[in-house]
Amino acid sequence: MEKLRDELPGNLLEILQDAAPVLDRRSRERLAAGIEALIDENRDLAVRAARAGLERDALLAAVGRQGIVYDAGGGVVAAGPGEEDRIARALLGRLDVSLGYPGGEPVPPGELPGHRALRGERLASCRYTIHDPGGEDLHAVVSASPIIMDGAVSGATVTWQDVTGEEQACRRLAEANTLLEGLFENLGDIVGVQRPDRTILRYNRAGYEMLGMTPEEVAGRKCYDLLGRTSPCTVCATELAVASRKREVVEKFVPELGRYLECRSSPILDEKGEVAFIVEQLYDITDRRRAEDELRESEATARALLNAPSEMIVLLDRDGRLLDTNEMTTRRFARSREDLIGRNILQFFAPDAAAVYAARLRDVVASGRPARFEDAWDGRLYDVVLYPAADEQGNVIRVAAVARDVTGKKRGEDALRRRTHDLNERVKELSILYEISRIIERRSEPSLNEVFREVVRVLPSGWEYPEDTVARITVHGHRFATERFAETPWRQVSPVVVRGETVGMVEVCYLHERPERDEGPFLAEERALLDIVAGRLGSMIERFQAWDSLEKSESQFREIMQQSFDMIYTCYNEGGIAYISPAVNRILGYTPDEIIGRRCRDFVVPGSLPAWEEGRTKIARGEPVEGLEIEFHRKDGSAACLELNESPIVRDRSVIGVHVVGRDITERKQNEQLRQHAFEQIERNIEQFAILGDHIRQPLQVILGMSELLDEQKATGRIREQVHRINSYITDLDRGWIESRQVREFLRRHELA
């Protein structure tokens, strides 16, 4: 019977008919009726199965999906729309079509959706790529479910949907979004997206760079909050765009950024016509605004420059018609600017003069070269320049005419020519004064006589007629004169004064008579020149005398320093010791040459360095130092104690060195030490005197008391006599102790201790 379960109803009927002879009639009838009923039920199931397959295919087609049904062994029960579909071939593991994951990795055969479902897995909307060597790649969304019967997997269903078109559309959309994002981010202008309430959603890169913020710092904040404000701008393009539902443009200056911005707010409407978002575009128009301002300033400046000159300036076209003019021209013609512009300038001149001007204008237009000429008009003389202005092709399209009133200039030129001679004379006087100053100021001159000879030689060249001029200088009876000198009636004299005393004079004479001028034949400027020369000579004599006195003082000072018992030296911060007196040899054992260039600190005993540094600090502050006791190393290795008096060397308000006078107090310091030791010994002696007197008197008192107990008067008297004698010695010692104290106090009072 177990074997009969797998047989078809028709086969069962044949088997039962073969077995009928062995059954009774009633059994055969019941068996036949059961078999017929079973056959009818089987037909009904077949019809229902066919209808279910049609309904399944219709449902899958309705939802845009296709399917494969597997039995428990992995055999394909049904596949629609057919096993030749490329996706079906891939899902069935055909070799000509491969199934891959979205990343491109191939799907192993054991991991096909049908196999996974037969293992009991459920797959929901998994994406796969189907690669067909004969066509383009396809994309499918696959779902797979196991069929469970009696708790066991009896088959599996796999459905798929071809989403190639959707995938391609998504890719194109992603590419478009990437392109749009790239364009958005790389726009040179600032673009931002915000809500109608001015809440910022995002900016492009230019916006974040302008604000100096990151996207995280910007998102969700108000646009005015990003500028550090607490309220919106007075004029806001976003507010206007929300109200009008169309693009609004506002130009304004943003002081927080220091820039002019053109704000364009474009609304994006939702399906109800309400403003959903605002796309804000910010254009930096600072350069344009500044250029406009500069243009206005330039125009104003050009107009000011046009009106500032005292010349008449007009701009003409090729035919002479006035295009523009300055204020000087309107005043000269007694007409307004509006009345002059548009008229031909030739109509303002007489016919003959107009013909000449017209010819000159045509020549400038034709040649492209400027023309300059002088013309008389209404009793005035004008310097006129016609200057052409050409276009890019070099054609003259405008002519600028500048007429300068040179009447006063011409008159001034005549006066200038009259003054030229006088100025040339002044130049000669200045030249001679400079030359004389150079001679006088030259300090390397060997003697005053040489100076006087050179001065008197160049002196005549400063007068109006140098070829006829002679000069003489007389100082302390010594005369220095030019060749051919002779006293004539045409003579100028100026005294040479030194410290209020006239020591000589300077004379200038003309050898022949000359026209009468300010002082005889001489000019007033020549008198001033002569007085200046005489004054300079007097000052020079005083300076030479001062130099002589200074040299004598320096020589005496140098001699004193060389013979000084103290060590005198000069030390600079840069360069060390520059000078030291010969006394250094006696005090430290070094020659001056061994000391020059070295630092003073190199010779200081280490124990004196703190005091030395304290002195350097005071010198650096510009303060003098007195009585500074410092021990120095001698050349033989011993130490010498010097008392230093120091003065800072100040130049340009800075201390650059120090002058020092050092006195050797080594012997004095030693004597002080000996004297201190002596007084210490005196102190000790005085103390010993006091102690000795006490120690002797006490035993004497005992001896004297003991003697009183003796019966022998003679011995007692003898002992008493000796005790009084010893006591007198002690009294003398006490007297010496008192005198020693008085001597000590006397020495202390007189600073000898």
C-alpha positions in Angstrom: 0.0 0.0 0.0 2.9 2.4 0.6 3.9 1.9 -3.0 0.3 2.8 -4.2 0.5 6.3 -2.7 2.7 7.5 -5.5 0.6 6.1 -8.4 -1.8 8.2 -10.5 -5.6 7.7 -10.2 -5.8 6.1 -13.7 -3.1 3.6 -12.9 -4.9 2.8 -9.6 -8.0 2.0 -11.5 -6.2 -0.5 -13.8 -4.6 -2.1 -10.7 -8.0 -2.5 -9.0 -9.6 -3.9 -12.2 -6.9 -6.5 -12.4 -7.7 -7.4 -8.7 -11.5 -7.4 -9.2 -12.0 -11.2 -9.6 -10.8 -11.7 -6.1 -13.3 -9.3 -4.6 -17.0 -9.7 -4.1 -19.5 -7.6 -5.9 -20.3 -5.3 -3.0 -16.6 -4.6 -2.4 -16.0 -4.0 -6.1 -18.9 -1.5 -6.3 -17.7 0.4 -3.2 -14.2 0.4 -4.5 -15.3 1.6 -8.0 -17.4 4.4 -6.5 -14.4 5.5 -4.4 -12.1 5.4 -7.3 -14.5 7.5 -9.4 -14.8 10.1 -6.6 -11.0 10.2 -6.3 -10.6 10.7 -10.0 -13.2 13.6 -10.0 -11.4 15.2 -7.1 -8.1 14.9 -8.8 -9.5 16.6 -11.9 -10.8 19.4 -9.8 -7.4 19.8 -8.1 -5.7 19.9 -11.5 -8.1 22.6 -12.7 -7.6 24.6 -9.5 -3.8 24.2 -9.8 -3.9 25.5 -13.3 -6.1 28.4 -12.2 -3.7 29.2 -9.3 -0.7 29.2 -11.7 -2.6 31.7 -14.0 -3.5 33.8 -11.0 0.1 33.7 -9.7 1.5 34.8 -13.1 -1.1 37.5 -13.3 -0.3 38.7 -9.8 3.4 38.8 -10.4 2.9 40.6 -13.7 0.6 43.1 -12.0 3.3 43.9 -9.4 6.0 43.9 -12.1 7.7 40.8 -10.8 8.6 37.4 -12.2 9.1 34.2 -10.3 10.7 30.7 -10.0 9.3 27.8 -8.0 11.7 25.1 -6.8 10.8 21.7 -5.4 12.6 20.3 -2.3 15.4 18.9 -4.5 16.1 22.2 -6.2 14.3 21.3 -9.4 12.5 24.1 -11.2 8.7 23.5 -10.9 7.8 26.7 -12.7 9.6 29.8 -14.1 8.0 32.9 -15.5 8.0 34.6 -17.9 10.3 31.7 -18.9 13.6 30.1 -18.2 15.2 32.0 -21.2 14.8 35.4 -19.6 18.3 36.7 -18.8 17.4 37.4 -15.1 15.9 33.9 -14.8 19.0 32.4 -16.4 21.2 34.2 -13.9 19.0 33.2 -10.9 19.1 29.6 -12.2 22.9 29.7 -12.3 23.3 29.3 -16.1 26.9 29.6 -17.3 26.3 32.2 -20.0 24.9 34.7 -17.6 26.5 35.7 -14.2 24.9 37.1 -11.1 26.8 39.7 -9.0 26.4 41.8 -6.0 25.9 45.6 -6.4 29.6 46.2 -5.7 30.5 43.9 -8.6 31.6 40.8 -6.8 30.2 37.6 -8.4 27.7 35.5 -6.5 28.9 31.9 -5.9 26.5 29.2 -7.1 25.8 28.0 -3.5 24.7 31.6 -2.6 22.1 32.0 -5.4 18.8 33.2 -3.9 17.0 29.9 -4.6 19.6 27.8 -2.9 19.6 30.1 0.1 15.8 29.8 0.3 16.0 26.1 0.2 18.3 26.3 3.2 15.5 28.1 5.0 16.6 31.7 4.5 14.3 34.5 3.6 15.5 37.3 1.3 13.6 40.6 1.0 14.3 43.1 -1.8 18.0 42.2 -2.3 19.7 44.0 -5.2 21.8 42.1 -7.7 23.6 42.9 -11.0 23.2 40.5 -14.0 26.0 40.5 -16.4 25.2 39.1 -19.9 28.2 39.0 -22.3 25.8 39.5 -25.2 24.1 42.6 -23.9 24.1 45.4 -21.3 24.1 44.7 -17.5 20.7 44.4 -15.8 19.7 45.2 -12.3 17.1 43.3 -10.3 15.5 43.4 -6.9 15.1 39.7 -5.7 13.1 38.2 -2.9 13.2 34.5 -1.9 11.2 32.5 0.6 11.2 28.8 1.6 8.0 26.7 1.3 7.4 24.9 4.6 5.2 21.8 4.7 4.8 19.8 7.9 7.7 21.8 9.4 10.1 20.9 6.6 11.3 22.9 3.5 9.3 21.3 0.6 10.4 23.9 -2.0 11.1 27.6 -2.5 9.9 30.6 -4.4 12.1 33.3 -5.9 10.6 36.5 -7.3 12.4 39.3 -9.1 11.8 42.7 -10.6 13.8 44.2 -13.4 14.9 47.7 -12.0 17.5 48.4 -14.7 15.6 51.5 -15.9 15.2 52.7 -12.3 18.9 52.1 -11.5 19.9 54.0 -14.6 17.6 56.8 -13.7 19.0 56.9 -10.2 22.6 56.9 -11.6 21.7 59.8 -14.0 20.0 61.6 -11.1 23.1 61.0 -8.9 25.4 62.3 -11.6 23.1 65.3 -12.1 23.1 65.9 -8.4 26.9 65.6 -8.3 27.2 68.0 -11.2 24.8 70.5 -9.5 26.6 70.1 -6.2 29.9 70.8 -7.9 28.5 73.8 -9.7 26.9 75.0 -6.4 30.1 74.6 -4.4 32.4 76.1 -7.0 30.4 79.2 -7.9 32.5 82.3 -7.4 29.6 84.2 -5.9 28.1 83.4 -2.6 24.9 81.2 -2.7 22.9 80.2 0.3 19.6 78.4 1.0 17.5 79.5 3.8 13.9 79.2 5.2 11.5 82.2 4.9 12.3 83.0 8.6 16.0 83.6 7.6 17.2 80.3 9.1 20.2 79.2 7.1 20.2 75.6 5.7 23.5 75.8 3.9 25.9 77.9 1.8 28.3 77.1 -0.9 32.1 77.1 -0.3 32.4 80.8 -1.1 29.8 81.6 1.6 31.7 79.6 4.3 35.0 81.2 3.3 33.4 84.7 3.5 32.1 84.0 7.0 35.2 82.1 8.1 32.9 79.3 9.5 32.3 75.6 9.0 28.9 74.2 7.8 28.2 72.9 11.3 28.7 76.4 12.7 26.3 78.0 10.2 23.4 75.5 9.9 20.3 76.4 11.8 21.4 80.0 12.6 19.8 83.2 11.4 21.6 85.1 8.6 22.0 88.2 10.7 23.2 86.2 13.7 26.2 85.1 11.6 27.2 88.7 11.4 27.0 89.2 15.1 23.7 91.1 15.0 20.6 90.6 17.1 18.0 91.7 14.5 17.6 91.6 10.6 18.9 94.2 8.3 16.7 97.3 7.8 16.3 96.5 4.2 16.2 92.7 3.7 15.9 91.1 0.2 14.6 87.9 1.8 11.8 89.7 3.6 10.8 91.4 0.3 11.0 88.1 -1.6 8.7 86.4 0.9 6.2 89.2 0.6 6.3 89.5 -3.2 6.9 85.8 -4.0 9.4 86.9 -6.7 13.1 87.7 -6.9 14.1 90.8 -5.0 17.5 92.6 -5.3 19.0 94.9 -2.7 22.4 96.6 -2.6 23.8 97.5 0.8 27.1 98.0 2.7 27.8 95.3 5.4 30.2 97.0 8.0 30.9 93.7 9.7 32.5 92.4 6.4 33.7 95.8 5.2 32.2 95.0 1.8 29.4 96.2 -0.5 27.0 93.3 -1.4 24.2 92.9 -3.9 21.7 90.5 -2.3 19.4 88.6 -4.7 16.7 86.6 -2.9 14.7 84.1 -5.1 11.7 82.3 -3.6 11.0 78.6 -4.2 7.3 77.9 -3.9 5.6 74.7 -2.8 2.6 73.0 -4.5 0.3 75.5 -2.5 2.1 78.5 -3.9 3.7 79.3 -0.5 7.4 80.2 -0.1 9.2 77.0 1.0 12.8 78.2 0.6 14.8 81.2 -0.3 17.8 81.0 -2.5 20.0 83.9 -1.6 22.8 85.0 -4.0 25.4 87.5 -2.7 27.6 89.4 -5.1 30.6 91.3 -3.9 30.2 94.7 -5.6 32.8 96.5 -3.5 35.2 96.9 -6.4 32.3 98.1 -8.6 31.0 100.6 -6.0 34.5 101.8 -5.3 35.1 102.1 -9.1 31.8 104.1 -9.3 32.9 106.3 -6.4 36.3 106.7 -7.9 34.7 107.6 -11.2 32.5 110.2 -9.6 35.5 111.5 -7.7 37.6 111.4 -10.8 35.0 113.3 -12.7 34.7 115.8 -9.8 38.5 116.0 -9.7 38.7 116.4 -13.5 36.2 119.2 -13.3 38.1 120.8 -10.4 41.3 120.5 -12.2 39.7 121.9 -15.3 38.4 124.9 -13.3 41.4 125.4 -11.1 43.9 126.7 -13.7 43.9 130.4 -14.6 44.0 129.4 -18.3 41.0 129.3 -20.6 40.5 125.6 -21.5 37.9 124.4 -24.1 37.2 121.1 -25.8 36.3 121.3 -29.5 35.1 118.9 -32.1 36.8 118.7 -35.5 34.8 121.7 -36.8 35.4 123.9 -33.8 32.1 123.4 -32.0 32.4 123.8 -28.2 31.9 120.5 -26.3 33.1 121.5 -22.8 34.7 124.5 -21.1 36.1 125.6 -17.7 34.9 128.5 -15.5 37.8 130.8 -16.6 36.4 130.7 -20.2 32.9 131.5 -19.1 34.2 134.5 -17.1 36.3 135.6 -20.1 33.4 135.4 -22.5 30.9 136.6 -19.9 28.6 133.7 -20.8 27.3 130.6 -19.0 28.7 127.2 -19.7 25.3 126.1 -21.1 25.2 129.1 -23.4 28.7 128.3 -24.7 28.5 124.6 -25.3 27.2 123.8 -28.8 28.4 127.1 -30.4 31.3 127.3 -32.8 34.2 129.1 -31.2 35.1 130.9 -34.5 32.0 133.1 -34.2 33.6 134.9 -31.2 36.4 136.3 -33.3 36.6 138.8 -36.1 36.4 137.3 -39.6 40.2 137.7 -40.2 41.2 136.1 -36.9 38.5 133.4 -37.3 39.9 132.4 -40.7 43.4 132.1 -39.1 42.0 130.0 -36.2 40.1 127.8 -38.6 43.2 127.1 -40.7 45.2 126.2 -37.6 42.4 123.9 -36.4 42.2 122.1 -39.7 46.0 121.6 -39.7 45.9 120.1 -36.2 43.1 117.7 -37.2 44.8 116.7 -40.4 48.3 116.2 -39.0 47.5 114.9 -35.5 50.3 117.1 -34.0 49.8 119.9 -31.5 50.2 123.5 -32.4 51.4 126.3 -30.3 51.4 130.1 -31.0 51.0 133.5 -29.4 48.1 135.8 -30.2 47.0 139.3 -29.0 43.3 139.8 -28.1 41.7 142.8 -26.5 45.0 144.2 -25.5 46.2 141.0 -23.8 48.8 138.5 -25.0 47.9 134.8 -24.9 50.0 131.6 -25.3 47.6 129.2 -27.2 48.1 125.4 -27.5 45.9 123.2 -29.7 46.2 119.6 -28.6 44.6 116.8 -30.6 42.8 113.8 -29.1 42.7 110.7 -31.3 40.5 107.5 -31.2 41.8 103.9 -31.2 42.3 104.1 -35.0 44.4 107.3 -34.7 41.8 109.6 -36.1 41.5 113.0 -34.4 38.1 113.4 -33.0 38.6 116.2 -30.4 40.9 119.2 -30.0 41.7 120.7 -26.6 42.5 124.4 -26.7 44.4 126.0 -23.8 44.9 129.8 -23.8 47.2 131.2 -21.2 47.3 134.9 -20.5 51.1 135.7 -20.7 50.8 139.4 -20.6 52.2 139.6 -17.0 54.8 137.0 -17.9 56.1 139.0 -20.8 56.4 142.0 -18.6 58.1 139.9 -15.9 60.6 138.6 -18.5 61.7 142.1 -19.2 62.1 142.8 -15.5 63.9 139.4 -15.1 66.4 140.4 -17.7 67.1 143.6 -15.9 67.7 141.6 -12.7 69.8 138.9 -14.3 72.9 141.0 -14.1 72.3 141.8 -10.5 71.7 138.2 -9.7 74.8 137.2 -11.4 76.7 139.6 -9.2 75.1 138.1 -6.1 76.2 134.6 -7.3 79.7 135.9 -7.6 79.5 137.3 -4.1 78.2 134.0 -2.7 80.9 132.1 -4.5 83.6 134.2 -3.1 82.0 134.0 0.3 81.9 130.2 0.1 85.5 130.1 -1.1 86.7 132.3 1.8 84.7 130.2 4.2 86.3 127.1 2.9 89.8 128.7 3.4 89.0 129.9 6.9 87.4 126.6 8.0 90.3 124.5 6.8 92.0 123.5 10.1 95.1 122.0 8.6 96.3 125.4 7.6 99.9 125.8 8.8 99.6 129.4 9.8 97.3 132.5 9.8 99.6 134.1 7.2 98.8 131.4 4.6 95.0 132.0 5.3 95.4 135.7 4.8 97.3 135.3 1.5 94.6 133.0 0.1 91.7 135.2 1.2 93.2 138.4 -0.3 93.9 136.5 -3.5 90.3 135.5 -4.1 88.6 138.6 -2.6 88.5 140.8 -5.8 86.5 138.2 -7.7 83.5 139.0 -5.5 83.1 142.6 -6.8 81.3 143.9 -9.8 84.5 144.7 -11.7 87.0 142.1 -10.6 89.5 142.9 -13.3 89.8 146.5 -11.8 89.7 145.4 -8.1 92.6 145.1 -5.7 92.5 144.1 -2.0 94.7 144.2 1.1 94.4 142.7 4.6 96.3 144.2 7.5 96.5 142.4 10.8 98.8 143.3 13.8 100.9 145.5 11.4 101.4 142.6 8.8 100.1 143.4 5.3 98.9 140.9 2.7 97.9 142.5 -0.6 97.1 141.6 -4.2 99.4 142.6 -7.1 99.1 146.2 -8.3 97.5 147.2 -5.0 97.2 150.9 -4.5 95.0 153.1 -2.4 92.6 155.1 -4.6 89.6 157.4 -3.9 87.3 154.4 -4.7 88.0 152.5 -1.5 86.0 150.3 0.9 87.4 149.4 4.4 86.0 147.1 7.1 87.8 146.5 10.5 89.0 143.1 11.8 87.9 142.9 15.5 89.1 140.2 17.9 87.5 140.1 21.4 86.3 143.7 21.0 89.7 145.0 19.9 90.4 146.2 16.4 93.5 144.3 15.3 93.5 145.2 11.5 91.3 145.9 8.5 90.3 144.6 5.1 90.5 147.1 2.1 89.0 146.8 -1.4 89.8 149.5 -4.1 88.9 150.2 -7.7 91.9 151.3 -9.7 89.7 153.4 -12.0 86.5 155.4 -11.6 83.2 153.5 -11.9 79.6 154.5 -12.1 78.0 155.8 -8.9 76.1 153.1 -7.0 74.9 152.6 -3.4 78.3 153.5 -1.7 80.3 155.4 -4.2 81.0 152.9 -7.0 80.2 150.0 -4.7 77.0 148.1 -4.2 75.3 147.7 -0.8 75.7 143.9 -1.2 79.5 144.4 -1.7 79.6 146.4 1.6 77.8 143.5 3.4 80.2 141.0 1.8 83.3 143.0 3.0 81.9 143.2 6.5 81.2 139.4 6.6 84.7 138.7 5.4 86.2 140.9 8.0 84.0 139.3 10.7 85.0 135.8 9.6 88.7 136.7 9.8 88.2 138.1 13.3 86.4 134.9 14.4 89.1 132.8 12.7 91.9 134.6 14.6 89.9 134.0 17.9 89.6 130.4 17.0 93.3 130.0 16.2 94.1 131.6 19.5 91.7 129.3 21.3 93.3 126.3 19.6 96.8 127.4 20.8 95.5 127.8 24.3 93.8 124.4 24.1 96.9 122.7 22.9 98.9 124.3 25.7 96.3 123.1 28.3 96.2 119.6 26.8 100.0 119.5 26.9 100.1 120.6 30.6 97.3 118.2 31.5 99.1 115.4 29.7 102.3 116.2 31.6 100.4 116.2 34.9 98.9 112.9 34.1 102.2 111.4 33.1 103.8 112.6 36.4 100.8 111.8 38.6 101.5 109.6 41.6 98.0 108.1 41.2 97.0 105.7 38.5 94.7 107.4 35.9 93.0 105.5 33.1 90.1 105.7 30.7 88.1 102.6 29.9 85.4 102.2 27.2 82.6 99.7 27.1 83.7 98.7 23.6 87.5 98.4 23.3 88.5 98.2 27.0 91.3 100.5 28.4 92.2 103.2 26.0 94.7 105.2 28.2 96.5 104.5 31.5 99.1 106.7 33.2 102.7 105.4 33.8 101.9 105.1 37.5 100.5 101.7 36.7 104.0 100.4 36.5 104.8 101.4 40.0 101.5 100.3 41.5 100.7 97.1 39.6 104.0 96.3 37.9 102.6 96.4 34.4 103.7 98.7 31.6 100.9 100.8 30.0 101.3 98.8 26.7 100.5 95.6 28.6 97.3 97.1 29.9 95.9 99.0 26.9 93.0 97.1 25.2 92.3 94.9 28.2 89.3 95.0 30.6 89.7 96.4 34.1 87.7 93.5 35.5 90.5 91.1 34.4 92.8 92.5 37.2 90.2 92.6 40.1 90.7 90.1 42.9 87.7 87.8 43.2 86.9 89.0 46.7 86.4 92.6 45.4 84.1 91.6 42.5 80.8 92.3 44.3 81.9 95.9 45.2 83.3 96.3 41.7 80.0 95.2 40.1 78.1 97.6 42.3 80.3 100.4 41.1 79.7 99.4 37.5 75.9 99.5 38.1 76.1 103.1 39.4 78.3 104.1 36.4 75.8 102.6 34.0 73.2 104.8 35.5 75.4 107.8 34.9 76.2 108.3 38.6 79.8 109.0 39.8 81.5 106.7 42.3 83.8 107.9 45.1 86.0 106.1 47.5 85.5 102.6 46.0 88.2 100.3 47.5 89.1 97.5 45.2 92.0 95.0 45.3 93.9 94.4 42.1 96.3 91.6 41.1 99.9 92.8 40.7 102.1 91.3 38.0 104.2 89.5 40.6 101.0 87.8 42.0 100.5 89.9 45.1 97.5 92.2 45.6 97.3 96.0 45.7 94.4 97.9 47.3 93.3 101.0 45.3 90.8 103.7 46.2 88.9 104.5 43.0 87.1 107.7 42.1 85.1 107.2 38.9 83.2 109.4 36.5 81.0 108.1 33.6 81.7 109.1 30.0 78.4 110.1 28.4 77.8 110.5 24.7 74.4 111.0 23.1 72.7 110.4 26.5 74.4 106.9 26.8 77.2 105.9 29.1 80.0 104.6 26.8 82.9 104.4 29.3 84.5 105.7 32.5 87.3 107.9 33.7 89.1 106.5 36.8 91.6 107.9 39.3 93.1 105.1 41.4 95.2 105.8 44.5 97.4 103.1 46.0 96.2 102.6 49.6 97.9 99.3 50.2 100.4 100.6 52.8 97.7 102.6 54.5 95.5 99.5 54.7 98.5 97.5 56.2 99.1 100.3 58.8 95.5 100.3 59.7 95.7 96.5 60.3 98.8 96.9 62.5 97.2 99.8 64.4 94.1 97.7 64.9 96.3 94.8 66.3 98.1 97.2 68.6 94.9 98.5 70.1 93.6 95.1 70.5 96.8 94.3 72.5 96.2 97.4 74.6 92.7 96.3 75.3 93.9 92.9 76.4 96.7 94.5 78.6 94.2 96.8 80.3 92.0 93.8 81.1 95.0 91.9 82.4 95.9 94.9 84.6 92.5 94.9 86.2 92.5 91.2 86.8 96.1 91.2 88.1 95.3 93.9 90.7 92.4 91.9 92.0 94.3 88.7 92.2 97.3 90.2 94.1 95.3 92.3 96.6 93.2 89.4 97.8 96.3 87.3 98.9 97.9 90.4 100.5 94.8 90.9 102.7 95.1 87.3 103.8 98.8 87.7 104.5 98.2 90.9 106.4 95.4 89.2 108.5 97.6 86.2 109.3 100.5 88.5 110.4 98.2 90.1 113.1 98.0 86.7 114.7 101.7 86.4 115.2 103.2 87.3 118.6 106.4 88.6 117.2 106.0 92.3 116.7 109.1 92.6 114.7 108.1 90.0 112.2 104.6 91.4 112.0 105.9 94.9 111.3 108.2 93.4 108.7 105.3 91.6 106.9 103.1 94.7 107.2 105.8 96.8 105.7 106.2 94.4 102.7 102.4 94.2 102.2 102.2 98.0 102.0 105.1 98.0 99.6 103.4 95.5 97.3 100.1 97.4 97.6 101.9 100.6 96.4 103.1 98.7 93.4 99.6 97.6 92.6 98.4 101.2 93.1 101.0 102.2 90.5 99.6 99.5 88.2 96.1 100.8 88.7 97.3 104.3 87.9 98.9 103.0 84.7 95.7 101.1 83.8 93.7 104.3 84.1 96.3 106.2 82.0 96.1 103.5 79.4 92.4 103.9 79.2 92.7 107.6 78.8 95.2 107.1 76.0 92.9 104.7 74.3 90.0 107.1 74.5 92.2 109.9 73.2 93.2 107.8 70.2 89.6 106.9 69.6 88.4 110.5 69.8 91.1 111.4 67.2 90.2 108.5 64.9 93.6 106.8 65.5 92.2 103.6 66.8 
